[in-house]
Amino acid sequence: MEKAATDIYSFRKLRENGFTYVDKTAILLPLCDMSIGSQFFMARPRRFGKSLLVSTLHCLFEGRRELFKGLAIEPKWDWSKSWPVIHLDMGTIETETIAEFRQAILDLLRKEAVRLQVPPCGDVLPSMAFDSLIRDVAATSKDGQCVVLVDEYDKPILRHLSRPDIKAFRDELKPFYGVIKTLEVKQRFTFLTGVSKFSKVSIFSDLNNLIDRTMTASEATLLGYTHDELKRFFPESLKRIAAANGLSDDEAFAKVVRWYDGYRFEETAEKVINPVSFGLCAEAGRFKNYWSTTAMTTFLTDALRTQPLDFSTIDIDESALEAYEPENPRLVTLLYQTGYLTIKGFRQIGGFRRYNLCFPNLEVENSFLTQLAPVYAGLNADRSINYQFAAAEALLAGDAERFVKALKGFFANIPYSLTDRQNEQMWQTIVYVILKAIGAPIQGEVLTNEGRIDMTCETPAGIWLIEFKLDRPAEEALAQIDERNYAEKYEFAGKTVFKLGISFSSEKRTIVDWRR
């Protein structure tokens, strides 16, 4: 069976040890042969193969032809030329203070200097040491140029989001990365990758020479597997998944798509499958949340606690989608850039483009919402899941009283400081999260010809239509369902329609009334 690489980030190691390599080098060629430029940036979510891509570029520019044998780029690349490669993995830098941060960067640069056999820097500023390293390494090549590769350029700063010292770390990184622009003439090729893109008035103000390939159609499938690639390179893995789960080959593929596909990095591009999650699924023969091993950042949990986000409908302007300020990050932008949300669709009016976002797949949705529900409840994960299951089981059984009781048990633990703004949408969003997190078949903001139903849930027992009110009677919520004829949408569904109105109190911060 094919060997899927789930924890190998070295192109050399992958190729020499017989792991399956999905050949993306045809997409790489225009980036590397100077036909569209020589200095690039690309952002992608975690666990998408960014480090492997950087390693591939490292081997290419070093002229390691034997590793590219049989790949699309081999006959088209000029192997008579090679360059020394500065390869910085900024993901190794995890520091708490500026002093530690500076020292960690200097240590990283010194290791590169030793590897590349040039004089290591002394105790100077990181930007000065980086400048010296590029000049010294470039001087060792025939044409006076080197290659600069920076993996996870943003990792040192992401851990400080929402912390008071974020500006100090940003200001430290600006001149460091600014060296790349200053010494552009010394670089044959430059490539930076990371999870996020900060705005041009931030770190990128000194990196405006980089060509951003994050949302270009030609590179949209450079990382991740397309459907055709999965079937071509991993047929035996798909058969193994099918056999392990009692499915046909087609059913197994469809389930892989539902769990791990859905990432779109340009609005018209083909969706791609998370390569690491698929590899782990193939190895274990089980469909599960492989993202769950990485927790949400403190910034995300703090922001979502105070400003619950309606995940059933998320729109964002193009400018906000692409970049943000590290000391004032936009929640939706960060969710998109970290891979929790992806492009569902877009619309354009004149010169303005607006994107509609959604969870890419079942894995991400379950992983994210499972972590978020306890945050809302102020409970540990075990207690939270008990209330969530009780509520879902009651819905499936058609028992409104037990459903409301379970919700009240969940809300009884919500801390007073949960949110800085209460409205019906906030409470609706929290109910959506706690039910959707355990796979309850619910939908939010369902359109009809006379309005929007706050929430629906189709179960074997029937179809629930649920309306929420804040500081207003539950009877009013129930009346709205009838007045706007919401049930007509399901007239021919062949199932009983259950109507449920729920009233929340902003003072008591829980359900105070319900009617059906």
C-alpha positions in Angstrom: 0.0 0.0 0.0 1.1 3.6 -0.6 3.0 5.3 2.3 1.3 8.6 3.1 3.6 11.0 4.9 1.8 12.4 7.9 4.8 13.6 10.0 7.6 13.9 7.5 8.5 17.5 6.5 11.8 16.7 4.7 11.5 16.3 0.9 14.8 14.3 0.9 13.6 11.9 3.6 10.2 11.5 1.9 11.8 10.6 -1.5 14.6 8.4 -0.2 12.3 6.3 2.0 9.7 5.5 -0.5 6.8 7.7 0.7 4.1 8.7 -1.8 4.8 12.1 -3.2 1.9 13.8 -4.9 3.8 15.6 -7.7 3.1 19.4 -7.5 6.3 20.4 -9.2 4.6 21.5 -12.4 2.8 24.2 -10.3 6.2 25.1 -8.7 8.1 25.7 -11.9 6.7 29.1 -12.8 7.5 30.3 -9.3 11.1 29.1 -9.5 12.2 29.9 -13.1 11.8 33.7 -12.7 8.9 33.8 -15.3 6.6 35.7 -12.8 9.2 37.0 -10.3 11.7 35.7 -7.7 10.3 36.7 -4.2 7.1 35.2 -3.0 4.8 34.8 0.0 2.1 32.2 0.6 -0.1 31.6 3.6 -1.9 28.3 4.3 -3.5 26.7 7.4 -1.5 24.4 9.6 -0.9 20.8 8.6 -1.1 21.5 4.9 2.4 20.7 3.9 4.0 24.1 4.0 7.2 22.8 5.6 7.5 20.0 3.0 7.0 22.6 0.3 9.9 24.7 1.7 12.0 21.6 2.0 11.2 20.8 -1.7 12.4 24.3 -2.8 15.5 23.8 -0.7 16.4 20.6 -2.5 15.5 22.1 -5.9 17.8 25.1 -5.6 20.6 23.0 -4.2 20.5 21.1 -7.4 19.5 17.7 -5.9 18.4 16.2 -9.2 18.3 12.6 -8.0 15.4 13.5 -5.6 13.3 14.9 -8.5 13.7 11.9 -10.9 10.4 11.2 -12.6 8.8 14.4 -11.4 7.3 17.0 -13.8 10.0 19.6 -13.1 13.0 17.3 -13.7 13.3 17.7 -17.5 12.5 21.4 -17.5 14.9 22.6 -14.8 18.5 23.8 -15.4 20.4 21.4 -13.2 23.8 22.9 -14.1 23.0 25.8 -11.7 22.7 25.7 -7.9 22.7 28.2 -5.1 23.4 28.0 -1.3 20.1 28.0 0.6 19.4 29.9 3.9 16.6 27.9 5.4 15.0 29.4 8.6 12.3 27.5 10.5 10.8 30.2 12.6 8.4 27.6 14.1 11.2 26.6 16.4 11.1 30.0 18.2 8.7 29.9 21.2 9.8 32.6 23.6 8.1 34.8 26.2 10.3 37.9 26.4 11.9 40.1 23.8 15.4 39.3 25.1 14.7 35.5 24.7 13.3 36.2 21.3 16.4 38.0 20.1 18.6 35.3 21.5 16.6 32.6 19.8 16.8 34.3 16.4 20.6 34.8 16.8 21.0 31.1 17.7 19.0 30.1 14.6 21.1 32.4 12.4 24.4 31.0 13.9 23.3 27.4 13.2 22.7 28.4 9.6 26.1 30.1 9.3 27.8 27.0 10.6 25.9 24.7 8.3 26.7 27.0 5.3 30.3 27.4 6.4 30.4 31.2 6.8 31.4 33.2 9.9 28.7 33.1 12.6 27.4 36.4 13.8 28.4 38.0 17.1 26.2 39.5 19.7 24.4 42.0 17.5 20.8 42.8 16.6 18.9 40.0 14.7 18.5 42.3 11.7 22.2 43.0 11.5 23.0 39.3 11.9 20.6 38.4 9.1 22.1 41.0 6.9 25.6 39.6 7.4 24.4 36.0 6.9 22.8 36.8 3.5 25.8 38.8 2.3 28.3 36.1 3.4 26.3 33.2 2.0 25.7 35.0 -1.3 29.4 35.6 -1.7 30.1 31.9 -1.7 28.0 31.3 -4.9 29.2 31.7 -8.5 26.7 34.5 -9.3 26.9 36.3 -5.9 23.3 35.2 -4.9 21.7 32.9 -2.5 18.2 31.5 -1.8 16.3 32.5 1.3 13.5 30.3 2.6 11.5 31.2 5.7 9.1 28.7 7.1 6.4 29.7 9.6 7.5 33.3 9.5 4.6 34.4 11.8 4.9 31.7 14.5 7.0 33.9 16.9 4.2 36.5 17.0 1.0 34.4 16.8 1.5 33.2 20.4 1.4 36.8 21.6 -1.9 37.8 19.9 -4.1 39.8 22.3 -1.2 40.2 24.8 0.1 43.6 25.8 3.6 42.8 24.4 2.4 42.1 20.9 3.6 45.5 19.5 7.1 44.9 20.8 7.4 41.6 19.0 5.9 43.0 15.9 8.4 45.9 16.0 11.2 43.4 16.5 10.2 41.4 13.4 9.8 44.3 11.0 13.5 45.3 10.6 14.5 41.6 10.7 12.3 40.7 7.7 13.0 44.1 6.1 16.5 42.8 5.4 15.0 40.6 2.7 13.9 43.7 0.7 17.1 45.6 1.4 19.3 42.8 0.1 17.0 41.7 -2.8 19.9 41.9 -5.2 21.7 39.2 -3.2 18.8 36.7 -3.6 18.1 34.5 -6.5 14.9 33.3 -5.0 13.0 34.1 -1.8 9.9 32.3 -0.3 8.1 33.0 3.0 5.3 30.9 4.3 3.1 30.9 7.4 -0.5 30.8 8.6 -1.4 34.4 8.6 -0.7 37.6 6.6 -0.3 40.8 8.5 -1.2 44.1 6.8 1.1 46.3 4.8 1.2 48.8 7.6 2.5 46.1 9.9 5.3 43.5 9.4 4.6 43.5 5.6 5.4 47.2 5.3 9.0 46.2 5.0 8.2 43.2 2.8 6.1 44.9 0.0 8.5 43.4 -2.6 7.1 39.9 -2.0 4.5 38.7 -4.5 1.6 37.3 -2.6 0.4 33.9 -4.0 -2.0 33.1 -1.2 -5.2 33.5 -3.2 -4.1 33.0 -6.8 -5.9 30.4 -9.0 -2.7 29.0 -10.4 -1.3 28.0 -7.0 -4.7 27.2 -5.3 -4.1 23.5 -5.4 -0.3 23.6 -4.7 -0.9 22.3 -1.2 -3.6 19.7 -0.4 -4.9 16.9 -2.6 -7.5 17.3 -5.3 -10.0 14.6 -5.9 -8.1 13.3 -9.0 -4.8 13.3 -7.1 -6.3 11.3 -4.2 -7.7 8.6 -6.6 -4.5 8.5 -8.6 -1.9 8.4 -5.9 -3.8 6.6 -3.1 -6.1 4.0 -4.6 -5.0 1.3 -2.1 -5.4 3.6 0.9 -9.0 4.3 -0.2 -9.7 0.6 -0.5 -8.3 0.0 2.9 -10.5 2.8 4.4 -13.5 1.3 2.6 -12.8 -2.2 3.9 -12.2 -1.0 7.5 -15.5 0.8 7.6 -17.7 -1.7 5.6 -18.1 0.7 2.7 -17.9 0.5 -1.1 -14.9 2.3 -2.7 -17.2 5.1 -3.9 -18.8 5.4 -0.4 -15.4 5.6 1.2 -14.2 8.3 -1.1 -17.4 10.3 -0.5 -16.9 10.0 3.2 -13.3 11.2 2.9 -14.5 14.2 1.0 -17.1 15.0 3.7 -14.6 14.7 6.5 -11.4 16.2 5.1 -12.1 18.1 1.8 -13.6 21.5 1.3 -10.6 23.9 1.5 -10.8 26.5 -1.3 -8.0 29.0 -1.6 -9.4 31.1 -4.5 -13.0 31.6 -5.2 -13.1 29.8 -8.5 -10.5 27.1 -7.6 -11.0 23.4 -7.0 -11.4 22.4 -3.4 -8.6 20.4 -1.8 -8.3 17.7 0.9 -6.2 18.1 4.0 -3.2 15.9 3.3 -2.2 15.1 6.9 -5.8 14.3 8.1 -6.3 12.0 5.1 -3.0 10.3 5.8 -3.9 9.7 9.4 -7.3 8.4 8.4 -5.7 6.0 5.9 -3.2 4.8 8.5 -5.8 4.2 11.3 -8.7 3.2 9.0 -11.0 5.4 11.1 -12.8 8.7 10.5 -12.2 11.0 13.3 -11.1 14.6 14.2 -7.4 14.6 13.7 -7.4 18.4 14.2 -8.5 17.9 17.8 -4.9 17.5 18.9 -4.3 21.2 18.5 -6.2 23.6 20.8 -7.6 27.0 19.7 -5.5 29.9 20.5 -6.3 32.0 23.6 -7.1 34.9 21.4 -9.8 32.9 19.6 -11.4 31.6 22.7 -11.4 35.0 24.4 -12.9 36.7 21.3 -15.6 34.1 20.8 -16.5 34.1 24.4 -17.3 37.9 24.4 -18.6 38.1 20.8 -20.3 34.8 19.7 -20.1 34.5 16.0 -23.0 33.2 13.9 -21.4 30.3 12.0 -24.5 29.7 9.9 -23.8 32.8 7.8 -20.4 34.6 7.7 -19.5 37.3 5.2 -16.3 39.3 4.9 -14.9 42.0 2.6 -11.9 41.0 0.4 -9.6 43.5 2.1 -10.4 42.1 5.6 -10.0 38.5 4.4 -6.4 38.9 3.3 -4.6 40.7 6.1 -4.9 42.2 9.6 -3.0 44.0 12.3 -1.3 41.7 14.8 -2.2 44.0 17.7 -5.8 44.2 16.6 -6.5 41.0 14.7 -9.9 40.4 13.1 -11.6 37.3 14.4 -13.1 36.2 11.1 -9.9 36.9 9.2 -7.9 34.8 11.7 -10.4 31.9 11.5 -10.1 31.9 7.7 -6.3 32.1 7.7 -6.0 29.3 10.3 -8.2 27.0 8.3 -11.3 26.9 10.5 -13.2 28.7 7.7 -12.9 28.6 3.9 -14.4 30.2 0.9 -18.0 29.1 0.1 -18.8 31.7 -2.4 -18.3 35.4 -3.4 -20.1 38.2 -5.0 -18.8 41.3 -6.7 -20.5 44.7 -7.1 -18.4 47.1 -9.1 -14.9 47.0 -7.6 -16.0 45.5 -4.3 -15.7 41.8 -3.6 -17.4 40.1 -0.6 -16.8 36.5 0.4 -19.1 34.0 2.1 -17.3 31.7 4.4 -18.1 28.3 6.0 -16.5 25.4 7.8 -14.6 23.4 5.1 -15.6 19.9 6.4 -16.9 17.8 9.2 -13.6 17.3 10.8 -12.9 21.1 11.3 -16.5 21.8 12.2 -16.6 19.1 14.9 -13.1 19.9 16.2 -13.8 23.6 16.4 -17.3 23.5 17.9 -16.3 20.8 20.4 -13.7 23.0 21.8 -15.9 26.1 21.8 -18.9 24.7 23.6 -17.2 24.3 27.0 -15.8 27.8 26.6 -19.4 29.2 26.4 -20.6 27.0 29.3 -17.8 27.7 31.8 -17.6 23.9 32.2 -15.0 21.3 31.7 -15.3 19.2 28.5 -16.8 16.2 30.2 -19.6 18.0 31.9 -20.3 20.1 28.8 -20.7 17.1 26.6 -23.1 15.5 29.0 -25.5 18.4 28.7 -25.0 18.5 25.0 -25.9 14.9 24.5 -28.9 15.2 26.7 -30.2 18.0 24.6 -29.6 16.3 21.4 -31.1 13.0 22.5 -34.2 14.9 23.6 -34.5 16.5 20.2 -34.2 13.2 18.5 -36.9 11.7 20.7 -39.2 14.7 20.1 -39.2 15.6 23.9 -39.4 19.4 24.1 -39.5 19.5 27.9 -36.4 17.4 28.3 -34.6 19.4 25.6 -35.2 22.7 27.3 -34.2 21.2 30.7 -30.9 20.1 29.3 -30.3 23.5 27.8 -31.0 25.2 31.1 -28.5 22.9 32.8 -25.9 24.0 30.3 -26.7 27.7 30.6 -26.8 27.6 34.4 -23.0 27.4 34.4 -22.4 30.3 32.0 -20.2 32.9 33.7 -21.5 36.4 34.1 -18.7 37.8 32.0 -19.4 35.6 29.0 -20.3 38.3 26.6 -20.3 42.1 26.4 -23.4 42.2 24.3 -26.6 40.2 24.6 -29.1 39.8 21.8 -31.3 37.0 20.4 -28.6 36.1 17.9 -26.0 35.5 20.6 -28.2 33.0 22.4 -29.2 31.4 19.1 -25.5 31.0 18.2 -24.6 29.4 21.5 -27.5 26.8 21.1 -26.3 26.2 17.5 -22.7 25.6 18.7 -23.6 23.2 21.6 -25.8 21.1 19.4 -23.8 21.1 16.2 -20.6 20.2 18.1 -22.0 16.7 18.7 -23.4 16.3 15.2 -27.1 17.1 15.8 -28.8 17.6 12.4 -29.5 21.3 12.9 -29.5 24.3 10.6 -29.4 28.0 11.6 -31.1 30.9 9.8 -33.1 28.9 7.4 -34.7 31.0 4.6 -38.4 30.8 3.8 -40.5 33.0 1.5 -41.6 35.0 4.5 -38.5 35.3 6.6 -35.8 33.3 8.4 -36.4 30.4 10.9 -33.9 30.8 13.7 -33.2 27.1 13.8 -34.4 23.8 12.4 -33.7 20.2 13.2 -34.8 17.2 11.1 -35.0 14.0 13.1 -36.7 10.6 12.7 -39.4 11.9 15.1 -40.1 14.9 13.0 -38.9 18.4 12.0 -38.3 21.0 14.7 -38.9 24.7 14.0 -37.3 26.7 16.8 -37.6 30.5 17.4 -35.7 32.4 20.1 -36.6 35.6 21.9 -34.7 37.7 24.4 -36.7 39.4 27.3 -39.9 38.7 25.4 -42.5 36.0 25.9 -42.0 32.5 24.5 -45.6 32.8 23.1 -44.4 35.6 20.9 -41.7 33.3 19.4 -44.2 30.6 18.9 -46.7 33.1 17.3 -44.0 34.2 14.8 -43.6 30.7 13.5 -47.4 30.6 12.7 -47.7 34.2 11.5 -44.9 33.8 9.0 -46.0 30.3 7.9 -42.7 28.7 8.5 -44.2 25.2 8.5 -45.3 25.6 4.9 -41.7 24.9 3.8 -42.0 21.4 5.2 -45.6 20.7 4.1 -44.7 17.8 1.8 -41.8 16.4 3.9 -43.9 13.6 5.2 -43.0 14.2 8.8 -44.6 15.8 11.9 -43.6 19.5 12.4 -42.8 20.5 16.0 -42.9 24.2 16.8 -40.9 25.5 19.8 -40.6 29.0 21.1 -37.8 29.7 23.7 -37.4 32.9 25.8 -34.1 34.0 27.3 -33.6 36.5 30.1 -30.7 39.0 29.8 -30.8 39.4 33.6 -30.9 35.7 34.5 -28.8 34.7 31.5 -30.7 31.5 30.9 -34.0 30.2 29.5 -37.0 31.5 31.5 -39.9 30.3 29.4 -40.8 28.0 26.5 -43.8 27.0 24.6 -44.7 24.4 21.9 
